[in-house]
Amino acid sequence: MEHRPHPHLGSSSPLRSTWRAAQADAPASGRWALHHTAALVLATLAPAGAAFAQAAPAATAGAAAGADAGWRRCAALSTDNQARLACFDQLAAEQTWKAPGASAGGSADASAVPPPVDTTLPATRIIDVARTDGCRDAQYSDLSRFWELESGTDCGTFRFRGYRPITLSVVAGSNVNRQPTSDAADHSATESTPYRRAENRIQLSVRTKVAQGLLTQGHPTLKDSVWFGYTQQSYWQLFTPEISRPFRATDHEPEVMYVYPTTAELPFGWKWRYSGV
């Protein structure tokens, strides 16, 4: 009878060597039985290997199903907050930590290493760009927010803002102009008025930004601007009832200002923050 090697036994396999030794020692009449015994052993081991290969995915799927069922069980306790919290705590304690799988070629470890810091760059403050407080954002300095020198301090154009102090005060002068004059026609007093030295002074002052980004369009953070301001100061003879408490004088001061942000360093740690015209 012609003998053919079993297909599962390679030429360099240990079982192959054992098979050859058994063929050499066994009589011709017993080789047929030995051949079929080895084939039976291999056929028995093959299903066991397949079952072992499928054991890991099955265990993973079972663990995931158990965690999902536990989560649903805890979520169902909607009427009892204490019991639901205790259920989730117990569910978290039963979970086992798993290390994240490494990516192919170790690319994840390589990308996790931060690049070296360039020590030649100047130190800058950290700004939260997600905030939209504009000229009320406390991350910036008072001066930067007042004139809106940076993009993060912008509050838009044609919106009223405070300028000079708005005051209501009592003042007294040693010499009061009792016959005021004006360059405007018919706005000069023709005779002296008995004004008192003590009076109220009222000051109102506002400004608005009419344009921005004229000369700083290419800069990522700095922003120049054009402003219009108006200040009015009135002197009110509140303590002079005999002449019906009139306003003795009212001064008007309109302004147009151009503000350009700068970052020049000055001696003793000072900084030149803006220039205005």
C-alpha positions in Angstrom: 0.0 0.0 0.0 1.4 3.5 -1.0 1.7 5.9 1.9 0.9 9.6 1.5 1.7 12.2 4.1 -1.2 13.8 6.0 -2.0 17.4 4.6 -1.8 19.0 8.1 1.7 17.7 8.8 4.5 19.9 7.2 7.9 18.6 6.3 9.5 20.4 9.3 6.7 19.8 11.8 7.5 17.9 15.1 4.5 15.7 14.5 5.9 14.9 11.1 9.2 13.8 12.6 7.5 11.7 15.1 5.4 10.2 12.4 8.4 9.3 10.4 10.1 7.7 13.4 7.0 5.7 14.1 6.9 4.5 10.5 10.5 3.4 10.7 10.0 1.4 13.9 6.5 0.1 13.3 5.9 -3.1 11.3 4.3 -2.8 7.9 1.1 -4.2 9.1 0.7 -1.5 11.8 1.5 1.6 9.8 -2.1 1.9 8.5 -3.5 2.0 12.1 -0.9 4.5 13.2 -1.6 6.8 10.2 -5.4 6.9 11.0 -4.7 7.5 14.7 -2.7 10.7 14.0 -5.4 11.9 11.6 -8.1 11.3 14.3 -6.0 13.4 16.9 -5.7 16.3 14.4 -9.4 16.3 13.6 -10.2 16.4 17.3 -7.9 19.4 18.0 -9.2 21.5 15.1 -12.6 22.4 16.5 -11.0 23.2 19.9 -8.8 25.8 18.3 -11.7 27.4 16.5 -13.7 27.5 19.7 -10.8 29.2 21.5 -10.5 31.8 18.7 -14.2 32.7 19.1 -14.1 32.8 22.9 -12.7 36.3 23.2 -15.3 38.1 20.9 -18.1 36.2 22.7 -16.8 37.3 26.1 -16.5 40.9 24.9 -20.1 40.9 23.5 -21.4 39.4 26.8 -19.7 42.1 28.9 -21.1 44.8 26.7 -24.6 43.4 26.9 -24.3 43.1 30.7 -23.2 46.8 31.0 -26.0 47.9 28.7 -28.6 46.0 30.8 -27.1 47.5 34.0 -27.3 51.0 32.6 -31.0 50.5 31.6 -31.7 49.1 35.1 -30.3 52.2 36.8 -31.9 54.6 34.4 -35.3 53.1 35.2 -35.0 54.3 38.8 -36.2 57.8 37.8 -38.4 58.4 40.9 -35.7 57.7 43.5 -32.5 59.8 43.0 -30.7 58.1 45.9 -31.3 54.6 44.6 -30.4 55.7 41.0 -27.1 57.2 42.2 -26.2 54.1 44.2 -27.1 51.9 41.3 -24.8 53.8 38.9 -22.0 53.8 41.6 -22.2 50.0 41.8 -22.3 49.7 38.0 -19.1 51.8 37.7 -17.4 49.8 40.4 -18.1 46.6 38.5 -16.4 47.9 35.3 -12.8 46.9 34.6 -10.4 49.3 33.2 -9.0 48.5 29.7 -5.9 50.0 28.3 -6.4 51.7 24.9 -5.1 49.7 22.0 -1.9 51.0 20.4 -2.2 52.2 16.9 -0.3 50.6 14.0 3.4 51.6 13.9 3.2 53.5 17.2 1.9 56.7 15.5 -0.3 57.5 18.6 2.7 57.5 20.9 4.6 59.7 18.5 1.8 62.2 18.1 1.2 62.4 21.9 4.7 64.0 22.4 4.3 67.8 22.4 6.6 69.8 20.2 9.5 71.7 21.9 8.7 75.2 23.1 10.5 78.0 21.2 12.1 80.0 24.1 13.0 82.9 21.7 9.3 83.9 21.4 8.1 86.6 23.8 5.7 85.6 26.5 2.0 86.4 25.9 -1.1 86.2 28.1 -3.7 83.5 27.5 -6.9 84.8 26.0 -10.1 82.9 25.8 -11.3 83.5 22.2 -14.6 81.9 22.8 -15.8 84.8 25.0 -17.8 87.6 23.4 -17.8 90.2 26.2 -16.0 92.7 23.9 -15.3 96.0 25.7 -16.5 94.5 29.0 -14.2 91.5 28.8 -12.1 91.6 32.0 -9.3 89.5 30.3 -8.0 92.8 28.8 -6.6 95.9 30.5 -8.9 98.9 31.3 -7.1 101.1 28.7 -7.5 98.5 26.0 -11.2 98.1 26.7 -11.8 101.8 27.0 -10.5 102.6 23.5 -11.1 99.1 22.1 -7.5 98.7 21.0 -7.7 95.0 20.3 -10.0 92.8 18.3 -11.3 91.0 21.5 -12.4 94.4 23.0 -14.5 95.5 20.1 -18.1 96.5 20.9 -19.0 97.6 17.4 -19.7 101.1 15.9 -22.4 103.7 16.5 -23.1 102.6 20.1 -22.9 105.1 22.9 -20.2 104.7 25.6 -19.1 106.8 28.5 -16.4 109.3 27.9 -15.6 111.8 30.6 -17.1 111.6 34.1 -20.8 112.3 34.3 -21.1 114.5 37.5 -23.5 116.5 39.5 -21.6 118.6 42.0 -21.8 121.8 44.1 -19.0 124.3 43.3 -18.2 127.8 44.6 -16.0 130.5 42.9 -14.3 133.5 44.2 -15.2 135.5 41.1 -18.5 134.9 39.2 -19.1 136.3 35.8 -22.3 138.2 36.4 -22.5 139.5 32.8 -21.5 136.7 30.5 -20.9 137.3 26.8 -20.8 135.1 23.7 -19.6 135.5 20.1 -23.0 134.4 18.9 -25.4 137.1 18.0 -28.0 138.0 20.7 -26.3 135.7 23.2 -24.7 138.2 25.5 -26.1 139.7 28.7 -26.9 143.4 28.4 -26.8 144.0 32.2 -25.3 142.4 35.3 -27.2 139.6 37.0 -26.9 139.0 40.8 -25.5 135.4 40.5 -24.4 133.7 43.7 -20.9 132.2 44.0 -22.2 128.8 45.1 -24.0 126.8 42.3 -24.5 123.4 40.8 -22.3 122.1 38.0 -23.7 119.3 35.8 -21.5 117.5 33.3 -22.6 115.0 30.6 -20.2 113.2 28.3 -20.7 110.5 25.7 -18.8 109.1 22.7 -19.3 106.6 19.9 -17.1 104.8 17.5 -17.8 105.7 13.9 -15.1 103.7 12.1 -12.4 101.0 12.8 -9.7 99.0 11.2 -8.6 101.7 8.8 -4.8 101.2 9.1 -4.6 97.9 11.0 -6.5 95.6 8.6 -3.6 93.2 8.3 -2.9 92.9 12.0 -4.3 89.8 13.8 -5.1 91.6 17.1 -4.6 95.4 17.1 -7.4 97.7 15.8 -7.4 101.4 15.2 -10.6 103.5 15.4 -12.2 106.9 14.8 -14.4 108.3 17.6 -16.9 111.2 18.0 -17.2 112.6 21.5 -19.5 115.2 23.1 -19.2 116.9 26.5 -21.6 119.4 28.0 -21.0 121.3 31.2 -23.7 123.6 32.7 -23.6 125.9 35.7 -27.0 126.0 37.5 -27.9 128.8 40.0 -29.9 126.3 42.1 -29.4 128.5 45.3 -30.7 131.7 43.7 -34.6 131.4 43.9 -35.0 135.2 43.6 -34.0 135.0 39.9 -35.8 131.7 39.2 -32.7 129.5 39.5 -31.4 129.9 35.9 -28.5 128.2 34.2 -25.7 130.8 34.3 -23.6 129.2 31.5 -23.5 126.1 29.3 -20.4 124.9 27.5 -20.4 122.5 24.6 -17.3 120.5 23.5 -17.6 118.2 20.5 -14.6 116.2 19.5 -13.4 113.9 16.7 -10.5 111.6 17.6 -8.4 109.0 15.8 -6.8 106.3 18.0 -4.0 104.0 16.9 -2.8 101.2 19.1 0.9 100.8 19.8 3.1 98.3 21.7 6.2 100.4 22.2 8.3 99.6 25.3 9.3 102.5 27.5 11.9 102.7 30.4 11.1 101.3 33.8 8.6 98.8 32.5 6.1 101.3 31.0 4.4 100.7 27.7 3.1 103.2 25.1 -0.3 101.7 24.3 -1.9 104.1 21.9 -1.5 107.4 20.0 -4.3 109.8 19.3 -5.0 112.7 17.1 
